[in-house]
Amino acid sequence: SPALSPRAFAVGLVAAALGLLLLCELVYLRDVFNNRMNTVFKVSYQAWAFLAVASAFGLYYGHAAGRWGRGRSVVLGGLAVALLAAFIYVPMALFNRTEAFSRPPTLDGLAFVDSDQRAAVDWLWTATAGQRAVILEASGPQYSGFALMSSRTGLPTLLGWPGHEVQWRGPLPVFNERQGAIDRIYQAPDKAAVLGLLKQYGVGYVIVGPAERSVYSAAGLDAFDAALEVVFRQGAVTIYRVPGRVGRTAG
């Protein structure tokens, strides 16, 4: 079969992009928000990518084929204005996302974490190397300081941000079940009564840090000292080891 010509391919990209944008006006995937927001987000990404490739070809084709004629200056001028308008985002985004350059520039994704939690993250990285370790920490609102240890180490936890779990997986009974287990473990005055829950979920380490202290009582958290081994403690962060749940190698 004959190869598809570059011009036909570019036209096909434009048609596909416009078709995707039109599709968002007609249908959307129903999610927890019950509107078309996420459908528009995800589909628009693809449409803009198609249009970007097709536009680059169109500019080259128009120039190489000499099809602009006397309108060449108008086309180039319009393109320059459009590019300048698009680049307004760059300085505005830099100012916004760097908090007005109030901090030294860095590629360290943990630079914003306080020293105690940073030390705990580093300890977990080292202590769990080669292990299938599950950690327990408090779950809480999305875009917050909850689930910091699991998200910064990659270690699994029972439940991170419930809002995101519901958003991407839908309302499932397991979320309430796990939230209840987390609350029971942290709130129990007698931790011996919840050792079975820790083992049921395969928890190797229990985290008690700022997030947990903001949700649960000091009495419930301090009770871990009598039941579990303290393996890390610095400032407001303590990590406990669950007997018999750590040491299995990954693989």
Accessible surface in RSA format (square Angstrom, percent):
REM  Atomic radii and reference values for relative SASA: ProtOr
REM  Chains: A
REM  Algorithm: Lee & Richards
REM  Probe-radius: 1.40
REM  Slices: 20
REM RES _ NUM      All-atoms   Total-Side   Main-Chain    Non-polar    All polar
REM                ABS   REL    ABS   REL    ABS   REL    ABS   REL    ABS   REL
RES SER A   1   155.31 131.2  74.16  99.0  81.16 187.0  52.51 111.8 102.80 144.0
RES PRO A   2   131.65  96.0 103.65  94.5  28.01 101.8 115.85  95.6  15.80  98.2
RES ALA A   3   100.64  92.5  65.12 100.5  35.52  80.8  75.22 105.9  25.43  67.4
RES LEU A   4   123.41  68.7  94.29  67.5  29.12  73.2  98.61  69.3  24.80  66.7
RES SER A   5    53.62  45.3  46.59  62.2   7.03  16.2  42.42  90.3  11.20  15.7
RES PRO A   6    92.99  67.8  84.68  77.2   8.31  30.2  91.72  75.7   1.27   7.9
RES ARG A   7   133.03  55.9 132.37  67.5   0.66   1.6  34.76  47.5  98.27  59.6
RES ALA A   8    43.50  40.0  30.08  46.4  13.42  30.5  36.31  51.1   7.19  19.0
RES PHE A   9   106.46  53.3 105.00  65.0   1.46   3.8 105.96  64.2   0.50   1.4
RES ALA A  10     9.23   8.5   8.90  13.7   0.32   0.7   9.23  13.0   0.00   0.0
RES VAL A  11    93.44  61.5  91.75  83.1   1.69   4.1  93.16  80.9   0.27   0.7
RES GLY A  12    36.80  45.4   0.00   N/A  36.80  45.4  31.78  87.2   5.02  11.2
RES LEU A  13    23.19  12.9  22.14  15.8   1.05   2.6  22.45  15.8   0.75   2.0
RES VAL A  14    55.66  36.6  55.66  50.4   0.00   0.0  55.66  48.4   0.00   0.0
RES ALA A  15    61.15  56.2  47.13  72.7  14.02  31.9  52.97  74.6   8.18  21.7
RES ALA A  16    43.86  40.3  30.40  46.9  13.46  30.6  42.19  59.4   1.67   4.4
RES ALA A  17     0.00   0.0   0.00   0.0   0.00   0.0   0.00   0.0   0.00   0.0
RES LEU A  18   100.93  56.2  96.89  69.3   4.04  10.1  97.31  68.3   3.62   9.7
RES GLY A  19    36.64  45.2   0.00   N/A  36.64  45.2  30.73  84.3   5.91  13.2
RES LEU A  20    48.75  27.1  47.66  34.1   1.08   2.7  47.96  33.7   0.78   2.1
RES LEU A  21    62.31  34.7  59.49  42.6   2.82   7.1  60.00  42.1   2.31   6.2
RES LEU A  22   107.15  59.7 103.30  73.9   3.85   9.7 106.46  74.8   0.69   1.8
RES LEU A  23    85.72  47.7  83.87  60.0   1.85   4.7  85.63  60.1   0.09   0.2
RES CYS A  24     6.33   4.8   4.33   4.8   1.99   4.7   4.01  10.2   2.32   2.5
RES GLU A  25   114.20  65.6  83.78  63.4  30.42  72.4  30.91  59.8  83.29  68.0
RES LEU A  26   128.22  71.4  94.48  67.6  33.74  84.8  98.69  69.3  29.54  79.5
RES VAL A  27    83.09  54.7  77.10  69.8   5.99  14.4  82.36  71.6   0.73   2.0
RES TYR A  28    87.91  41.0  63.62  36.2  24.29  63.2  45.96  34.5  41.95  51.7
RES LEU A  29   145.95  81.3 142.94 102.3   3.02   7.6 144.29 101.3   1.67   4.5
RES ARG A  30   195.04  81.9 162.42  82.8  32.62  77.7  53.46  73.1 141.58  85.8
RES ASP A  31    37.64  26.4  19.14  19.0  18.51  43.8  27.86  65.6   9.78   9.8
RES VAL A  32    78.66  51.8  42.87  38.8  35.79  86.2  53.07  46.1  25.58  69.4
RES PHE A  33    84.85  42.4  63.58  39.4  21.27  55.3  68.59  41.6  16.25  46.5
RES ASN A  34    91.04  62.8  78.01  75.4  13.03  31.4  21.17  50.9  69.87  67.5
RES ASN A  35    65.87  45.4  62.58  60.5   3.29   7.9  31.38  75.5  34.49  33.3
RES ARG A  36    98.77  41.5  97.73  49.8   1.04   2.5  32.83  44.9  65.93  40.0
RES MET A  37    75.30  39.0  66.53  44.0   8.77  20.9  41.02  34.9  34.27  45.4
RES ASN A  38    17.39  12.0  16.94  16.4   0.45   1.1  10.49  25.3   6.90   6.7
RES THR A  39    19.28  13.7  13.27  13.5   6.01  14.3  16.82  22.6   2.47   3.7
RES VAL A  40    43.57  28.7  43.57  39.4   0.00   0.0  43.57  37.9   0.00   0.0
RES PHE A  41    96.82  48.4  95.33  59.0   1.50   3.9  96.82  58.7   0.01   0.0
RES LYS A  42    90.89  44.3  89.55  54.9   1.34   3.2  80.09  72.1  10.80  11.5
RES VAL A  43    27.13  17.9  26.10  23.6   1.03   2.5  27.13  23.6   0.00   0.0
RES SER A  44    19.84  16.8  19.84  26.5   0.00   0.0  12.71  27.1   7.13  10.0
RES TYR A  45   139.56  65.2 129.45  73.7  10.12  26.3  95.27  71.6  44.30  54.6
RES GLN A  46    92.28  51.6  91.84  67.1   0.44   1.0  27.70  59.0  64.58  49.0
RES ALA A  47     0.57   0.5   0.57   0.9   0.00   0.0   0.57   0.8   0.00   0.0
RES TRP A  48   170.48  68.4 168.24  81.4   2.24   5.3 148.84  79.4  21.63  35.1
RES ALA A  49    53.16  48.9  43.76  67.5   9.40  21.4  52.16  73.5   1.00   2.7
RES PHE A  50    68.26  34.2  68.22  42.3   0.04   0.1  68.26  41.4   0.00   0.0
RES LEU A  51    37.96  21.1  37.76  27.0   0.20   0.5  37.86  26.6   0.10   0.3
RES ALA A  52    63.54  58.4  47.37  73.1  16.18  36.8  56.81  80.0   6.73  17.8
RES VAL A  53    87.02  57.3  81.39  73.7   5.62  13.5  85.65  74.4   1.37   3.7
RES ALA A  54     6.53   6.0   1.73   2.7   4.80  10.9   2.09   2.9   4.45  11.8
RES SER A  55    64.08  54.2  53.62  71.6  10.47  24.1  36.44  77.6  27.64  38.7
RES ALA A  56    63.87  58.7  51.66  79.7  12.21  27.8  57.09  80.4   6.79  18.0
RES PHE A  57    53.38  26.7  46.99  29.1   6.38  16.6  52.61  31.9   0.77   2.2
RES GLY A  58    35.69  44.0   0.00   N/A  35.69  44.0  28.71  78.8   6.99  15.6
RES LEU A  59    62.77  35.0  60.08  43.0   2.68   6.7  60.80  42.7   1.97   5.3
RES TYR A  60   151.19  70.6 144.33  82.1   6.86  17.9 107.23  80.6  43.96  54.2
RES TYR A  61    62.69  29.3  62.38  35.5   0.31   0.8  58.23  43.8   4.46   5.5
RES GLY A  62     5.83   7.2   0.00   N/A   5.83   7.2   5.70  15.6   0.13   0.3
RES HIS A  63    99.32  54.3  87.66  60.9  11.66  29.8  54.44  56.1  44.88  52.2
RES ALA A  64    64.79  59.6  26.43  40.8  38.36  87.3  34.69  48.9  30.10  79.7
RES ALA A  65    49.32  45.3  13.27  20.5  36.05  82.0  25.93  36.5  23.39  62.0
RES GLY A  66    55.73  68.7   0.00   N/A  55.73  68.7  32.64  89.6  23.09  51.7
RES ARG A  67   160.26  67.3 124.65  63.5  35.60  84.8  45.20  61.8 115.06  69.7
RES TRP A  68    50.17  20.1  34.42  16.7  15.75  37.0  24.28  12.9  25.90  42.0
RES GLY A  69    54.65  67.4   0.00   N/A  54.65  67.4  40.98 112.4  13.68  30.6
RES ARG A  70   243.06 102.1 210.81 107.5  32.25  76.8  91.45 125.0 151.61  91.9
RES GLY A  71    27.55  34.0   0.00   N/A  27.55  34.0  23.59  64.7   3.97   8.9
RES ARG A  72   110.65  46.5 110.65  56.4   0.00   0.0  36.28  49.6  74.37  45.1
RES SER A  73    86.12  72.8  74.38  99.3  11.75  27.1  40.72  86.7  45.40  63.6
RES VAL A  74   116.29  76.5 106.31  96.2   9.98  24.1 113.17  98.3   3.12   8.5
RES VAL A  75    56.20  37.0  47.81  43.3   8.38  20.2  54.07  47.0   2.13   5.8
RES LEU A  76    68.18  38.0  63.70  45.6   4.49  11.3  63.98  44.9   4.20  11.3
RES GLY A  77    34.57  42.6   0.00   N/A  34.57  42.6  33.48  91.9   1.09   2.4
RES GLY A  78    42.23  52.1   0.00   N/A  42.23  52.1  34.45  94.5   7.78  17.4
RES LEU A  79    56.73  31.6  50.55  36.2   6.18  15.5  54.67  38.4   2.06   5.5
RES ALA A  80    48.09  44.2  43.68  67.4   4.41  10.0  47.69  67.2   0.40   1.1
RES VAL A  81   102.66  67.6 101.27  91.7   1.39   3.4 101.89  88.5   0.77   2.1
RES ALA A  82    57.90  53.2  46.05  71.1  11.85  27.0  53.13  74.8   4.77  12.6
RES LEU A  83    90.85  50.6  90.62  64.8   0.23   0.6  90.85  63.8   0.00   0.0
RES LEU A  84   130.44  72.6 124.86  89.3   5.58  14.0 125.16  87.9   5.28  14.2
RES ALA A  85    57.85  53.2  44.06  68.0  13.79  31.4  46.90  66.0  10.95  29.0
RES ALA A  86    66.84  61.5  44.84  69.2  22.00  50.1  57.40  80.8   9.44  25.0
RES PHE A  87   121.94  61.0 117.94  73.0   4.00  10.4 119.21  72.3   2.72   7.8
RES ILE A  88    99.42  56.6  95.86  71.4   3.56   8.6  99.24  71.5   0.19   0.5
RES TYR A  89   158.37  73.9 153.26  87.2   5.11  13.3 116.78  87.8  41.59  51.3
RES VAL A  90    68.02  44.8  65.34  59.2   2.69   6.5  67.76  58.9   0.26   0.7
RES PRO A  91    80.20  58.5  72.45  66.0   7.76  28.2  75.82  62.6   4.38  27.2
RES MET A  92   127.22  65.9 117.87  78.0   9.36  22.3 107.32  91.2  19.91  26.4
RES ALA A  93    18.83  17.3  12.59  19.4   6.23  14.2  18.56  26.1   0.27   0.7
RES LEU A  94    92.73  51.6  91.61  65.5   1.12   2.8  92.66  65.1   0.07   0.2
RES PHE A  95   123.37  61.7 122.39  75.8   0.97   2.5 122.39  74.2   0.97   2.8
RES ASN A  96    96.56  66.6  80.91  78.2  15.66  37.7  21.48  51.7  75.08  72.6
RES ARG A  97   194.89  81.8 165.70  84.5  29.19  69.5  55.99  76.5 138.90  84.2
RES THR A  98    49.38  35.1  36.65  37.2  12.73  30.3  44.79  60.2   4.59   6.9
RES GLU A  99   103.43  59.4  89.74  67.9  13.70  32.6  48.17  93.2  55.27  45.1
RES ALA A 100    49.65  45.6  32.78  50.6  16.87  38.4  32.78  46.2  16.87  44.7
RES PHE A 101   128.55  64.3 106.20  65.8  22.35  58.2 106.82  64.8  21.73  62.2
RES SER A 102    80.61  68.1  40.76  54.4  39.85  91.8  46.35  98.7  34.25  48.0
RES ARG A 103   141.43  59.4 128.24  65.4  13.19  31.4  55.52  75.9  85.90  52.1
RES PRO A 104   111.59  81.3  99.61  90.8  11.98  43.5 105.57  87.2   6.02  37.4
RES PRO A 105   136.27  99.3 105.88  96.5  30.39 110.5 117.28  96.8  18.99 118.0
RES THR A 106    82.98  59.0  45.87  46.5  37.10  88.4  43.65  58.6  39.33  59.4
RES LEU A 107   190.10 105.9 154.96 110.9  35.14  88.3 160.89 113.0  29.21  78.6
RES ASP A 108    58.42  40.9  41.52  41.3  16.90  40.0  26.31  61.9  32.12  32.0
RES GLY A 109    58.88  72.6   0.00   N/A  58.88  72.6  43.24 118.7  15.64  35.0
RES LEU A 110    28.54  15.9  27.80  19.9   0.74   1.9  27.80  19.5   0.74   2.0
RES ALA A 111    59.32  54.5  27.87  43.0  31.46  71.6  33.67  47.4  25.65  68.0
RES PHE A 112   108.39  54.2  80.40  49.8  28.00  72.9  83.29  50.5  25.11  71.9
RES VAL A 113    13.76   9.1   0.00   0.0  13.76  33.2   2.76   2.4  11.00  29.8
RES ASP A 114    68.31  47.9  55.17  54.9  13.15  31.1  49.69 116.9  18.62  18.6
RES SER A 115    82.43  69.7  69.06  92.2  13.36  30.8  48.02 102.2  34.41  48.2
RES ASP A 116    33.93  23.8  33.80  33.6   0.13   0.3   1.94   4.6  31.99  31.9
RES GLN A 117    24.98  14.0  24.98  18.3   0.00   0.0   0.00   0.0  24.98  18.9
RES ARG A 118    76.08  31.9  76.08  38.8   0.00   0.0  21.90  29.9  54.18  32.8
RES ALA A 119    26.30  24.2  19.19  29.6   7.12  16.2  23.66  33.3   2.64   7.0
RES ALA A 120     0.00   0.0   0.00   0.0   0.00   0.0   0.00   0.0   0.00   0.0
RES VAL A 121     0.03   0.0   0.03   0.0   0.00   0.0   0.03   0.0   0.00   0.0
RES ASP A 122    67.21  47.1  63.74  63.4   3.47   8.2  28.14  66.2  39.07  39.0
RES TRP A 123    67.62  27.1  61.19  29.6   6.42  15.1  46.51  24.8  21.11  34.2
RES LEU A 124     0.00   0.0   0.00   0.0   0.00   0.0   0.00   0.0   0.00   0.0
RES TRP A 125   145.86  58.5 136.77  66.2   9.08  21.3 131.90  70.3  13.96  22.6
RES THR A 126   109.90  78.2  93.52  94.8  16.38  39.0  72.93  98.0  36.97  55.9
RES ALA A 127    28.90  26.6   9.55  14.7  19.36  44.0  20.11  28.3   8.79  23.3
RES THR A 128    10.30   7.3   5.44   5.5   4.86  11.6   0.00   0.0  10.30  15.6
RES ALA A 129    75.67  69.6  47.83  73.8  27.84  63.3  57.60  81.1  18.07  47.9
RES GLY A 130    49.92  61.6   0.00   N/A  49.92  61.6  35.70  98.0  14.22  31.8
RES GLN A 131    45.25  25.3  31.83  23.3  13.43  32.0   5.63  12.0  39.63  30.1
RES ARG A 132   133.76  56.2 121.56  62.0  12.20  29.0  46.22  63.2  87.54  53.1
RES ALA A 133     2.75   2.5   0.12   0.2   2.63   6.0   1.16   1.6   1.60   4.2
RES VAL A 134    31.13  20.5  30.92  28.0   0.21   0.5  30.92  26.9   0.21   0.6
RES ILE A 135     0.00   0.0   0.00   0.0   0.00   0.0   0.00   0.0   0.00   0.0
RES LEU A 136     0.00   0.0   0.00   0.0   0.00   0.0   0.00   0.0   0.00   0.0
RES GLU A 137     4.16   2.4   4.16   3.1   0.00   0.0   0.16   0.3   4.00   3.3
RES ALA A 138     0.22   0.2   0.18   0.3   0.04   0.1   0.18   0.3   0.04   0.1
RES SER A 139    11.17   9.4   0.08   0.1  11.10  25.6   0.02   0.0  11.15  15.6
RES GLY A 140    10.73  13.2   0.00   N/A  10.73  13.2  10.73  29.5   0.00   0.0
RES PRO A 141    90.77  66.2  78.48  71.5  12.30  44.7  90.03  74.3   0.74   4.6
RES GLN A 142    60.07  33.6  49.71  36.3  10.36  24.7  14.00  29.8  46.07  34.9
RES TYR A 143   169.82  79.3 133.99  76.2  35.84  93.3 109.90  82.6  59.93  73.9
RES SER A 144    44.83  37.9  18.64  24.9  26.19  60.3  30.75  65.5  14.08  19.7
RES GLY A 145    47.46  58.5   0.00   N/A  47.46  58.5  32.37  88.8  15.08  33.8
RES PHE A 146    28.97  14.5  26.75  16.6   2.22   5.8  26.75  16.2   2.22   6.3
RES ALA A 147     9.24   8.5   7.57  11.7   1.67   3.8   7.57  10.7   1.67   4.4
RES LEU A 148    14.53   8.1  14.06  10.1   0.47   1.2  14.50  10.2   0.03   0.1
RES MET A 149     5.45   2.8   5.45   3.6   0.00   0.0   5.45   4.6   0.00   0.0
RES SER A 150    13.93  11.8  10.19  13.6   3.74   8.6   5.75  12.3   8.17  11.5
RES SER A 151    71.94  60.8  33.69  45.0  38.24  88.1  44.32  94.4  27.62  38.7
RES ARG A 152    82.64  34.7  66.22  33.8  16.42  39.1  13.99  19.1  68.65  41.6
RES THR A 153    15.42  11.0   1.12   1.1  14.30  34.1   3.04   4.1  12.38  18.7
RES GLY A 154    65.76  81.1   0.00   N/A  65.76  81.1  36.54 100.3  29.23  65.5
RES LEU A 155    22.27  12.4  19.27  13.8   3.00   7.5  19.42  13.6   2.84   7.7
RES PRO A 156    77.42  56.4  65.79  60.0  11.63  42.3  77.42  63.9   0.00   0.0
RES THR A 157    26.36  18.8   8.97   9.1  17.39  41.4   9.18  12.3  17.18  26.0
RES LEU A 158     7.40   4.1   1.72   1.2   5.68  14.3   2.05   1.4   5.35  14.4
RES LEU A 159     7.68   4.3   4.57   3.3   3.11   7.8   7.68   5.4   0.00   0.0
RES GLY A 160    12.63  15.6   0.00   N/A  12.63  15.6   9.64  26.5   2.99   6.7
RES TRP A 161    60.83  24.4  55.57  26.9   5.26  12.3  55.49  29.6   5.34   8.7
RES PRO A 162    36.46  26.6  36.37  33.2   0.08   0.3  36.46  30.1   0.00   0.0
RES GLY A 163    37.12  45.8   0.00   N/A  37.12  45.8  27.67  75.9   9.45  21.2
RES HIS A 164    45.05  24.6  44.54  31.0   0.50   1.3  28.53  29.4  16.52  19.2
RES GLU A 165    41.89  24.1  41.44  31.4   0.45   1.1   3.34   6.5  38.56  31.5
RES VAL A 166    40.34  26.5  39.68  35.9   0.66   1.6  39.68  34.5   0.66   1.8
RES GLN A 167    25.40  14.2  16.38  12.0   9.02  21.5   1.50   3.2  23.90  18.1
RES TRP A 168   139.99  56.2 107.83  52.2  32.17  75.5 100.72  53.7  39.27  63.7
RES ARG A 169   149.44  62.7 123.53  63.0  25.91  61.7  40.67  55.6 108.77  65.9
RES GLY A 170    22.93  28.3   0.00   N/A  22.93  28.3  20.46  56.1   2.46   5.5
RES PRO A 171   114.03  83.1  95.36  86.9  18.68  67.9  97.41  80.4  16.62 103.3
RES LEU A 172    79.21  44.1  73.47  52.6   5.74  14.4  75.16  52.8   4.05  10.9
RES PRO A 173   111.26  81.1 100.99  92.1  10.27  37.3 107.78  89.0   3.48  21.6
RES VAL A 174    54.18  35.6  51.88  47.0   2.30   5.5  52.74  45.8   1.44   3.9
RES PHE A 175    21.62  10.8  20.95  13.0   0.68   1.8  21.20  12.9   0.42   1.2
RES ASN A 176   120.95  83.4 111.53 107.8   9.42  22.7  28.04  67.5  92.91  89.8
RES GLU A 177    98.73  56.7  82.10  62.1  16.63  39.6  43.19  83.5  55.54  45.3
RES ARG A 178    78.33  32.9  78.33  39.9   0.00   0.0   5.55   7.6  72.78  44.1
RES GLN A 179    49.62  27.7  49.62  36.3   0.00   0.0  35.37  75.3  14.25  10.8
RES GLY A 180    30.09  37.1   0.00   N/A  30.09  37.1  29.22  80.2   0.87   1.9
RES ALA A 181     5.82   5.4   3.05   4.7   2.77   6.3   4.34   6.1   1.48   3.9
RES ILE A 182     0.00   0.0   0.00   0.0   0.00   0.0   0.00   0.0   0.00   0.0
RES ASP A 183    41.87  29.3  41.87  41.7   0.00   0.0  10.45  24.6  31.42  31.3
RES ARG A 184   140.22  58.9 134.22  68.4   6.00  14.3  53.79  73.5  86.43  52.4
RES ILE A 185     0.00   0.0   0.00   0.0   0.00   0.0   0.00   0.0   0.00   0.0
RES TYR A 186     0.00   0.0   0.00   0.0   0.00   0.0   0.00   0.0   0.00   0.0
RES GLN A 187   102.58  57.4  90.26  66.0  12.32  29.3  24.61  52.4  77.97  59.1
RES ALA A 188    15.46  14.2   9.77  15.1   5.69  13.0  15.34  21.6   0.12   0.3
RES PRO A 189   120.11  87.5 100.67  91.8  19.44  70.7 102.72  84.8  17.39 108.1
RES ASP A 190    85.61  60.0  80.83  80.5   4.78  11.3  34.69  81.6  50.92  50.8
RES LYS A 191     4.62   2.3   1.08   0.7   3.54   8.4   1.08   1.0   3.54   3.8
RES ALA A 192    64.71  59.5  48.17  74.3  16.54  37.6  48.40  68.2  16.31  43.2
RES ALA A 193    76.55  70.4  42.04  64.9  34.51  78.5  53.94  76.0  22.61  59.9
RES VAL A 194     5.21   3.4   4.92   4.5   0.29   0.7   5.21   4.5   0.00   0.0
RES LEU A 195    46.61  26.0  46.61  33.3   0.00   0.0  46.61  32.7   0.00   0.0
RES GLY A 196    50.65  62.5   0.00   N/A  50.65  62.5  39.86 109.4  10.79  24.2
RES LEU A 197    23.88  13.3  20.55  14.7   3.33   8.4  20.82  14.6   3.05   8.2
RES LEU A 198     0.68   0.4   0.68   0.5   0.00   0.0   0.68   0.5   0.00   0.0
RES LYS A 199   101.28  49.4  91.75  56.3   9.53  22.7  39.92  35.9  61.36  65.4
RES GLN A 200   122.03  68.2  83.39  60.9  38.64  92.0  41.25  87.8  80.78  61.3
RES TYR A 201    34.77  16.2  17.47   9.9  17.30  45.0  20.43  15.4  14.34  17.7
RES GLY A 202    10.20  12.6   0.00   N/A  10.20  12.6   9.27  25.4   0.93   2.1
RES VAL A 203     0.00   0.0   0.00   0.0   0.00   0.0   0.00   0.0   0.00   0.0
RES GLY A 204     0.06   0.1   0.00   N/A   0.06   0.1   0.06   0.2   0.00   0.0
RES TYR A 205     8.59   4.0   8.59   4.9   0.00   0.0   0.34   0.3   8.24  10.2
RES VAL A 206     0.00   0.0   0.00   0.0   0.00   0.0   0.00   0.0   0.00   0.0
RES ILE A 207     2.43   1.4   2.43   1.8   0.00   0.0   2.43   1.8   0.00   0.0
RES VAL A 208     2.24   1.5   2.24   2.0   0.00   0.0   2.24   2.0   0.00   0.0
RES GLY A 209     1.15   1.4   0.00   N/A   1.15   1.4   1.15   3.2   0.00   0.0
RES PRO A 210    53.84  39.2  43.92  40.0   9.92  36.1  48.71  40.2   5.13  31.9
RES ALA A 211    18.87  17.3  11.45  17.7   7.42  16.9  17.73  25.0   1.13   3.0
RES GLU A 212     4.51   2.6   4.51   3.4   0.00   0.0   0.00   0.0   4.51   3.7
RES ARG A 213   101.11  42.5  79.94  40.8  21.17  50.4  41.29  56.4  59.82  36.3
RES SER A 214    86.41  73.0  41.99  56.0  44.42 102.3  49.83 106.1  36.58  51.2
RES VAL A 215    77.95  51.3  44.83  40.6  33.12  79.8  50.08  43.5  27.87  75.6
RES TYR A 216    12.92   6.0   2.55   1.4  10.37  27.0   4.90   3.7   8.02   9.9
RES SER A 217    69.61  58.8  53.28  71.1  16.33  37.6  52.38 111.5  17.24  24.1
RES ALA A 218    68.40  62.9  58.28  89.9  10.12  23.0  60.62  85.4   7.79  20.6
RES ALA A 219    79.37  73.0  61.95  95.6  17.42  39.6  70.24  98.9   9.13  24.2
RES GLY A 220     2.47   3.0   0.00   N/A   2.47   3.0   1.75   4.8   0.72   1.6
RES LEU A 221     2.80   1.6   1.84   1.3   0.96   2.4   2.04   1.4   0.76   2.0
RES ASP A 222    83.47  58.5  76.48  76.1   6.99  16.5  26.57  62.5  56.90  56.7
RES ALA A 223    21.36  19.6   8.85  13.7  12.51  28.5  18.81  26.5   2.55   6.8
RES PHE A 224     0.11   0.1   0.11   0.1   0.00   0.0   0.11   0.1   0.00   0.0
RES ASP A 225    72.15  50.5  50.76  50.5  21.39  50.6  25.50  60.0  46.65  46.5
RES ALA A 226   104.22  95.8  59.78  92.2  44.44 101.1  71.04 100.0  33.18  87.9
RES ALA A 227    34.52  31.7   9.08  14.0  25.44  57.9  17.77  25.0  16.76  44.4
RES LEU A 228    10.59   5.9   0.37   0.3  10.22  25.7   4.07   2.9   6.52  17.6
RES GLU A 229    97.34  55.9  87.04  65.9  10.30  24.5  42.57  82.3  54.77  44.7
RES VAL A 230    57.52  37.9  33.67  30.5  23.86  57.5  33.67  29.3  23.86  64.7
RES VAL A 231    38.60  25.4  14.05  12.7  24.55  59.2  21.60  18.8  17.00  46.1
RES PHE A 232    25.54  12.8  19.79  12.3   5.75  15.0  25.54  15.5   0.00   0.0
RES ARG A 233   131.57  55.2 100.28  51.1  31.29  74.5  51.74  70.7  79.83  48.4
RES GLN A 234    70.92  39.7  65.70  48.0   5.22  12.4  27.45  58.4  43.47  33.0
RES GLY A 235    63.12  77.8   0.00   N/A  63.12  77.8  31.27  85.8  31.85  71.3
RES ALA A 236    42.52  39.1  34.43  53.1   8.09  18.4  40.68  57.3   1.84   4.9
RES VAL A 237     0.06   0.0   0.06   0.1   0.00   0.0   0.06   0.1   0.00   0.0
RES THR A 238     3.34   2.4   3.34   3.4   0.00   0.0   0.33   0.4   3.01   4.5
RES ILE A 239     0.00   0.0   0.00   0.0   0.00   0.0   0.00   0.0   0.00   0.0
RES TYR A 240     5.48   2.6   5.48   3.1   0.00   0.0   0.00   0.0   5.48   6.8
RES ARG A 241    68.20  28.6  67.98  34.7   0.23   0.5  11.33  15.5  56.87  34.5
RES VAL A 242     0.00   0.0   0.00   0.0   0.00   0.0   0.00   0.0   0.00   0.0
RES PRO A 243    62.99  45.9  61.65  56.2   1.34   4.9  62.17  51.3   0.82   5.1
RES GLY A 244    69.84  86.1   0.00   N/A  69.84  86.1  38.91 106.8  30.93  69.3
RES ARG A 245    57.43  24.1  54.79  27.9   2.64   6.3   2.85   3.9  54.58  33.1
RES VAL A 246    23.47  15.4   4.97   4.5  18.51  44.6   7.79   6.8  15.68  42.5
RES GLY A 247    46.14  56.9   0.00   N/A  46.14  56.9  24.44  67.1  21.70  48.6
RES ARG A 248   125.12  52.5 116.63  59.5   8.50  20.2  74.31 101.6  50.81  30.8
RES THR A 249   109.00  77.5  94.35  95.7  14.65  34.9  63.32  85.0  45.69  69.1
RES ALA A 250    57.82  53.2  34.80  53.7  23.02  52.4  34.94  49.2  22.88  60.6
RES GLY A 251    94.20 116.2   0.00   N/A  94.20 116.2  74.69 205.0  19.51  43.7
END  Absolute sums over single chains surface
CHAIN  1 A    15606.3      12196.9       3409.4      10453.7       5152.6
END  Absolute sums over all chains
TOTAL         15606.3      12196.9       3409.4      10453.7       5152.6
